[in-house]
Amino acid sequence: MLQNRVTPFGEILADPAHGAFTGNRGILHDPETRTLHPVKRWTSKAWIICACDFRGVRRDVMGHNGRNGKAGWTELFFLDEATALSAGHRPCFYCRNADAKRFQAAWAAGNGGKPPKASEMDVVLHAERLDGRAKRLHPLPCPAEDLPDGTIIAHGGEAMLMRAGHAWRWSFAGYSPAATPPSGLALLTPPSTVRTLRAGYAPAIHYTAPVHPAEEPDD
């Protein structure tokens, strides 16, 4: 089992569940052993969210995908786009160009100024997602129930997705209903991304967190 699944806290762990999106933070693995570097968790400020299926390209995950048979970027996988955004990633301008442009426009609308370059967003996100080498936690800008859909918050070591004012407990396999958000919460999704969501960017959310909690998700 490869260590390439990302949590809302930005941790990279091993889990058998599949992800709806891939992405990367640079080269983090040894292609001979297909193991993650013991310490490195990024080699670039460009943390991106990519499509799992793009122009029929197939990769040997954590293999020799780079030039001259060397390691290429390390394929990371996310339950959904909300998870990737929480970890501090943004949409890729190459394989998800339309989504990336929508994110860029909503970023400008939510954070002020003209649409930023990808590198400009990366600088802001890098500061907001990290506290040293750990995940940076932020205070909630409003009551949890009023956060935009797709925002992920933390209560202790647990991550919860907010959607339509309801909390959903995160896991690698999907979401499950959570109680009304308690006190002592922190914001996992970077504040700039939360403002981008509020300005209209709608991230892809796993089907196990329906808009209406009374709905039973299909298997």
RODO-2510 file (C-alpha; in nm, 4 decimals, decimal comma):
residues 219
     n   res          X          Y          Z
     1     m     0,0000     0,0000     0,0000
     2     l     0,1525     0,3308    -0,1089
     3     q     0,1762     0,6304     0,1214
     4     n     0,0030     0,8868    -0,0984
     5     r    -0,3399     0,9698     0,0461
     6     v    -0,3837     1,3234     0,1830
     7     t    -0,5939     1,4264     0,4826
     8     p    -0,7573     1,7687     0,5366
     9     f    -0,4692     1,8356     0,7778
    10     g    -0,2270     1,7970     0,4857
    11     e    -0,0782     1,4714     0,6160
    12     i     0,0228     1,2075     0,3606
    13     l    -0,0731     0,8593     0,4806
    14     a    -0,1343     0,5105     0,3444
    15     d    -0,4949     0,3980     0,2971
    16     p    -0,6641     0,1579     0,0512
    17     a    -0,9528     0,3925    -0,0342
    18     h    -0,9551     0,5558    -0,3773
    19     g    -0,9484     0,9307    -0,4379
    20     a    -1,1525     1,1450    -0,6785
    21     f    -0,8599     1,3812    -0,7469
    22     t    -0,4844     1,3567    -0,7708
    23     g    -0,2241     1,6318    -0,7373
    24     n     0,1254     1,7033    -0,6223
    25     r     0,3732     1,9163    -0,4262
    26     g     0,6824     1,8154    -0,6227
    27     i     0,9011     1,5046    -0,6025
    28     l     0,8689     1,3382    -0,2621
    29     h     0,9383     0,9705    -0,3285
    30     d     1,2068     0,7188    -0,4146
    31     p     1,1014     0,5492    -0,7406
    32     e     1,3088     0,2385    -0,6644
    33     t     1,1261     0,1587    -0,3409
    34     r     0,8099     0,3617    -0,4166
    35     t     0,8271     0,5011    -0,0660
    36     l     0,7780     0,8555     0,0542
    37     h     1,0753     1,0545     0,1735
    38     p     1,0999     1,0225     0,5546
    39     v     1,0851     1,3998     0,6085
    40     k     1,0031     1,5933     0,2899
    41     r     0,6351     1,6746     0,2371
    42     w     0,6815     1,9345    -0,0364
    43     t     0,9546     2,0557    -0,2696
    44     s     0,7527     2,3360    -0,4280
    45     k     0,5097     2,6051    -0,3162
    46     a     0,2833     2,5005    -0,6039
    47     w     0,0513     2,2531    -0,4350
    48     i    -0,1999     2,1628    -0,7048
    49     i    -0,5154     1,9573    -0,7559
    50     c    -0,5219     1,7568    -1,0781
    51     a    -0,7681     1,5417    -1,2690
    52     c    -0,7206     1,1661    -1,2321
    53     d    -0,8099     1,1221    -1,6010
    54     f    -0,6505     1,3606    -1,8522
    55     r    -0,5976     1,2924    -2,2225
    56     g    -0,5487     0,9230    -2,1593
    57     v    -0,2188     0,9746    -1,9779
    58     r    -0,1213     0,6805    -1,7597
    59     r     0,1454     0,6990    -1,4890
    60     d     0,3240     0,4394    -1,2800
    61     v     0,2260     0,5827    -0,9424
    62     m     0,5335     0,6807    -0,7411
    63     g     0,7470     0,5268    -1,0141
    64     h     0,9958     0,6438    -1,2777
    65     n     0,7766     0,9089    -1,4407
    66     g     1,0335     1,1844    -1,4862
    67     r     1,2877     1,2637    -1,7536
    68     n     1,5560     1,0043    -1,8249
    69     g     1,3688     0,7476    -1,6180
    70     k     1,4053     0,9411    -1,2951
    71     a     1,1325     1,0169    -1,0403
    72     g     0,8599     1,2480    -1,1635
    73     w     0,6229     1,4403    -0,9409
    74     t     0,4750     1,2331    -0,6603
    75     e     0,1110     1,1463    -0,7228
    76     l    -0,1018     1,2350    -0,4202
    77     f    -0,4710     1,1469    -0,3918
    78     f    -0,7655     1,3216    -0,2250
    79     l    -1,1139     1,2057    -0,1272
    80     d    -1,2565     1,5122    -0,3023
    81     e    -1,1678     1,8687    -0,3963
    82     a    -1,2800     2,0042    -0,0588
    83     t    -1,0202     1,7818     0,1092
    84     a    -0,7466     1,9023    -0,1250
    85     l    -0,8379     2,2676    -0,0703
    86     s    -0,8318     2,2142     0,3057
    87     a    -0,4814     2,0697     0,2836
    88     g    -0,3741     2,3881     0,1042
    89     h    -0,3841     2,2872    -0,2625
    90     r    -0,5413     2,4772    -0,5542
    91     p    -0,6722     2,3668    -0,8991
    92     c    -0,4135     2,2968    -1,1701
    93     f    -0,4042     2,5375    -1,4656
    94     y    -0,2889     2,2587    -1,7003
    95     c    -0,5248     1,9636    -1,6615
    96     r    -0,8108     2,1587    -1,4944
    97     n    -0,7793     2,4908    -1,6721
    98     a    -1,1481     2,5874    -1,6650
    99     d    -1,1781     2,5108    -1,2926
   100     a    -0,8501     2,6899    -1,2204
   101     k    -0,9734     3,0023    -1,3995
   102     r    -1,2990     2,9934    -1,2023
   103     f    -1,0973     2,9588    -0,8821
   104     q    -0,8731     3,2481    -0,9882
   105     a    -1,1719     3,4750    -1,0623
   106     a    -1,3429     3,3868    -0,7336
   107     w    -1,0138     3,4437    -0,5493
   108     a    -1,0011     3,7976    -0,6902
   109     a    -1,3657     3,8581    -0,6004
   110     g    -1,3250     3,7243    -0,2468
   111     n    -0,9809     3,8567    -0,1623
   112     g    -0,9753     4,1808    -0,3599
   113     g    -0,7560     4,2941    -0,6475
   114     k    -0,7202     4,1633    -1,0005
   115     p    -0,7075     3,7908    -1,0802
   116     p    -0,3737     3,6706    -0,9378
   117     k    -0,1095     3,4638    -1,1101
   118     a    -0,0812     3,1034    -0,9943
   119     s     0,2516     3,1819    -0,8295
   120     e     0,0943     3,4696    -0,6360
   121     m    -0,1761     3,2420    -0,4964
   122     d     0,0900     2,9850    -0,4091
   123     v     0,2817     3,2357    -0,1950
   124     v    -0,0324     3,3272     0,0007
   125     l    -0,1432     2,9663     0,0423
   126     h     0,2024     2,8523     0,1530
   127     a     0,1931     3,1001     0,4404
   128     e    -0,1642     3,0087     0,5343
   129     r    -0,1341     2,6308     0,5215
   130     l     0,1858     2,5881     0,7240
   131     d     0,3029     2,6623     1,0762
   132     g     0,6638     2,5528     1,0460
   133     r     0,6200     2,2038     0,9064
   134     a     0,2820     2,1512     1,0728
   135     k    -0,0644     2,2488     0,9506
   136     r    -0,1540     2,6057     1,0409
   137     l    -0,4871     2,6367     1,2224
   138     h    -0,6872     2,9566     1,1867
   139     p    -0,9725     3,1056     1,3907
   140     l    -1,3159     3,0761     1,2344
   141     p    -1,4223     3,4007     1,0632
   142     c    -1,7874     3,3370     1,1491
   143     p    -2,0037     3,0710     1,3174
   144     a    -1,9331     2,7289     1,1670
   145     e    -2,2894     2,7044     1,0338
   146     d    -2,2299     3,0150     0,8216
   147     l    -1,9120     2,8944     0,6524
   148     p    -1,9341     2,8414     0,2744
   149     d    -1,9904     2,4909     0,1431
   150     g    -1,6678     2,2937     0,1120
   151     t    -1,4928     2,4531     0,4089
   152     i    -1,3304     2,2023     0,6445
   153     i    -1,2842     2,2725     1,0145
   154     a    -1,1047     2,0901     1,2946
   155     h    -1,2224     1,9859     1,6367
   156     g    -0,9207     1,8393     1,8077
   157     g    -0,7772     1,5825     1,5695
   158     e    -1,1024     1,5388     1,3799
   159     a    -1,1858     1,7091     1,0489
   160     m    -1,5414     1,8110     0,9607
   161     l    -1,6794     1,9389     0,6314
   162     m    -1,9364     2,2174     0,6379
   163     r    -2,2159     2,1993     0,3802
   164     a    -2,5454     2,3882     0,3906
   165     g    -2,4828     2,4663     0,7564
   166     h    -2,4353     2,1005     0,8517
   167     a    -2,1199     1,9257     0,9669
   168     w    -1,9933     1,6028     0,8132
   169     r    -1,7180     1,3951     0,9740
   170     w    -1,4322     1,3290     0,7285
   171     s    -1,2647     0,9929     0,6624
   172     f    -1,0623     0,8491     0,3732
   173     a    -1,3709     0,6535     0,2636
   174     g    -1,6165     0,9447     0,2786
   175     y    -1,8256     1,1531     0,5164
   176     s    -2,0672     1,0668     0,7939
   177     p    -2,3135     1,2962     0,9739
   178     a    -2,1691     1,4852     1,2682
   179     a    -2,3433     1,6602     1,5536
   180     t    -2,3926     2,0358     1,5522
   181     p    -2,0421     2,1842     1,5426
   182     p    -1,9156     2,2185     1,9005
   183     s    -1,7042     2,4968     2,0449
   184     g    -1,3256     2,4953     2,0306
   185     l    -1,3121     2,4795     1,6517
   186     a    -1,0341     2,5822     1,4142
   187     l    -1,0281     2,6507     1,0427
   188     l    -0,8341     2,3997     0,8314
   189     t    -0,9153     2,5400     0,4871
   190     p    -0,6848     2,8402     0,4298
   191     p    -0,8675     3,1731     0,4893
   192     s    -0,7976     3,2964     0,1353
   193     t    -0,9557     2,9796    -0,0014
   194     v    -1,2567     3,0194     0,2299
   195     r    -1,3101     3,3697     0,0902
   196     t    -1,2784     3,2209    -0,2588
   197     l    -1,5498     2,9673    -0,1759
   198     r    -1,7718     3,2404    -0,0363
   199     a    -1,7220     3,4389    -0,3576
   200     g    -1,8693     3,1543    -0,5595
   201     y    -1,6163     2,8804    -0,6286
   202     a    -1,7996     2,5505    -0,5769
   203     p    -1,5602     2,2622    -0,5052
   204     a    -1,6399     1,9017    -0,5875
   205     i    -1,7651     1,7318    -0,2700
   206     h    -1,7879     1,3546    -0,2190
   207     y    -2,1402     1,2149    -0,2605
   208     t    -2,1484     1,0921     0,1009
   209     a    -2,2102     1,4526     0,2149
   210     p    -2,5387     1,5430     0,0403
   211     v    -2,6725     1,8963     0,0578
   212     h    -2,9711     1,7784     0,2608
   213     p    -2,8681     1,5525     0,5526
   214     a    -3,1991     1,3700     0,5432
   215     e    -3,1030     1,2318     0,2041
   216     e    -2,9514     0,8863     0,2138
   217     p    -2,6492     0,8665    -0,0188
   218     d    -2,6547     0,5817    -0,2703
   219     d    -2,3943     0,3106    -0,2346
***
